[in-house]
Amino acid sequence: MRIKVLISGLLAAALLVGAASLSSLDFAMAAVAVVLQLVFAYTWPRMTRSETPWTISIILAVAALASTAATLFMPGATQTSHSVEVIAAGVLVIFITQVMRGATADGRLAGVVSGVTGLAIVAQGSGWAAMGIGEGAFGITVFTLIALVGAGAIAITRLPDRITFLLAPLIGGALGAAASALTFGPTWYQALTIGVLAGLLVGSLRALALATRSVRTLSGVLALASGILILAGAMSWYAMALLS
């Protein structure tokens, strides 16, 4: 399954790089981000074995579209600031839908946990949309994905979690810093930060997936791969915003 997660991530990464290379189309990155978000919205409740997968999927899909649309078309303190409002509204809707199932319904708490966690992740897809309408999108995307591939190569091994958790950010940071030698993209310290964050993300989610044994089906593979890419885009955007 770990190899399938890596392959799925590489295919999605190719789409992101292709979209980032289309500098004349501001919404290309947003379009790919929406695809990732919708894949995650469908697969996440099934990976977490929610009792109401379609309800959670619909809420996550609406949140995905709303967060990305707000990033593209609504002014704010930052380009992704409206994601907080989307998450707040989504949490309320998730609680309401689970309460309406009745006090005797099974899995209400699990449904809330699955929905709120998925909501917090899926809304971060707006980071790729924000990156696409900003400057240097291609370089940031390439450096992020290089770090993810390096960390992913460590993650698919059978090394213990503790070793992987240490090696993944080291490899990701090293590859990010090395990639800064290219003539485009972030500076070395920005690339190093992006690489370390990418490695920490991969190492953390790998440990979580192995501990919960949740990635056993195609839905689990796609949920984990799309979730990593969604969060990686948000972390890279925030890192560049802080370090620029």
Sequence and secondary structure as in RCSB ss.txt:
>XXXX:A:sequence
MRIKVLISGLLAAALLVGAASLSSLDFAMAAVAVVLQLVFAYTWPRMTRSETPWTISIILAVAALASTAATLFMP
GATQTSHSVEVIAAGVLVIFITQVMRGATADGRLAGVVSGVTGLAIVAQGSGWAAMGIGEGAFGITVFTLIALVG
AGAIAITRLPDRITFLLAPLIGGALGAAASALTFGPTWYQALTIGVLAGLLVGSLRALALATRSVRTLSGVLALA
SGILILAGAMSWYAMALLS
>XXXX:A:secstr
 HHHHHHHHHHHHHHHHHHHH TT TTHHHHHHHHHHHHHHHHHHHHTT SSHHHHHHHHHHHHHHHHHHHHH  
 SSTTTTHHHHHHHHHHHHHHHHHTT TT TTHHHHHHHHHHHHHHHGGGHHHHHHHTSSSHHHHHHHHHHHHHH
HHHHHTS   HHHHHHHHHHHHHHHHHHHTTSSSSS HHHHHHHHHHHHHHHHHHHHHHHHHT   SHHHHHHHH
HHHHHHHHHHHHHHHHHH 
